[in-house]
């Protein structure tokens, strides 16, 4: 390091050297990085077990330098449940997309949350099936065009997008439920804080922690990364508001 | 001599699992096997295992995946429709080479079927069931005692070969009560350096997966699996013979049906018919060699496979016999157990 210089930005050592396959502009790589920063900063690489889903992050274990399991489509919550129960002193997270967590795996998601399984859900919600080429997801917005809703999602026939962070916040087993994003450095810092909090609550064994990320998909949305940020701001955040939906550690203020 | 008890098959299986050092059970109620999870729930305070009544069989089998991958001795039990639901997970477990125990206390099908005993899931158990090229080691108990013995054996075989093992039982064996000798409780000390327990300093991260996206990698994985299956076939075939020495009529039967057919052999012998029985204990790997050898005997007139289904194991018997002798079939479905006399009558038809 040259004299007078200091390192203000680096890769966490808990990420492998493997080049990521994610599309340019996708939030997956940002989320991988902040997740692994937390693992490095907390010094818990030897106590962390991750579960990856079927979807764009199916290869997450190529990049995250911790013990990992690859689950069947939708079943990461069931897999994570067993891992955490067998190894209660480890930090366990599932890393899932919207098709995985909110369509085929809805039952596993809801029941793990309701039992209060003490692991952390990291839910990357980009409103589309990215890996399979841009089909409609349970979180696709009304009117949004995808390869299987080429005329736009018809809410009269298909319902409104599922708001998972709000839904699971209603369950007694959930200790922490938030929706964050990483469209700006400030929001990325907030997302990291939320993840840190989730890991702390997991450490304290207070219940299920659920971090939803309002994410993007430039390839699936057929736009540039910059345009995807506009779509997030103008269409996604209004329907999927950012914020804390439940936090059992929050100090209750006297009214 | 171990402890002697009078127990139901399903309860004996649960007790045997506890005594084998069970660390995790994940299951969903379904008749006629619900006593397994009920027994484990009752006994839970006295032991250290994790017990989860899951939201579905789909969740159960994936909990088995997670628990086994975390290095624990884990199992699930179910009955026919439940095992159908589990098939995706079973395929993943086989590919990820995770040791665990399944028990299918079979009821009559197809569909919702009946809750009575059946052997209609033979194909599903030995021919795959889920997608891709894989096998389970399949053990077929024919008594409450064997529900215990094969549970202990099944867990050990699972660890030895890093492979899922299945008990293919039936509703009658699960429900009936018999005298049983229980083994001494065993402390389970797993040696599983591959398990995902946290990447400790000095080792690479452990990854449990069934994803091999490159064709060459997927073929290499298949070759590894096939080599393991070959080793299992060489070492683990189990069967039982009854009055085979001079038999010129041989019954093939497994599980509950093999017990009925022992009586058939006795009845036949009283009438001067030289009947014998070969009972595959491992349905996979199948005792093809032993059956083939019998087929080479000049005096042997025919085989008759007797099953509580529409004719499933008979196909493997025919493959083993390879056209050297006639192979007949007699079976009942819908939960009906053929009687010894009925089987004898069926066999006599071919002696006319």
Interface residues (C-beta under 8 A of the other chain):
Chain A: X45 X46 X47 X48 X49 X51 X58 X59 X61 X65 X66 X67 X68 X69 X70 X71 X72 X75 X78 X79 X80 X81 X82 X83 X85 X86 X87 X90 X107 X108 X111 X115
Chain B: X23 X24 X26 X50 X52 X54 X55 X56 X58 X59 X60 X62 X63 X64 X65 X66 X67 X69 X70 X71 X72 X74 X88 X89 X92 X96 X196 X197 X198 X199 X200 X201 X205 X206 X207 X208 X209 X210 X211
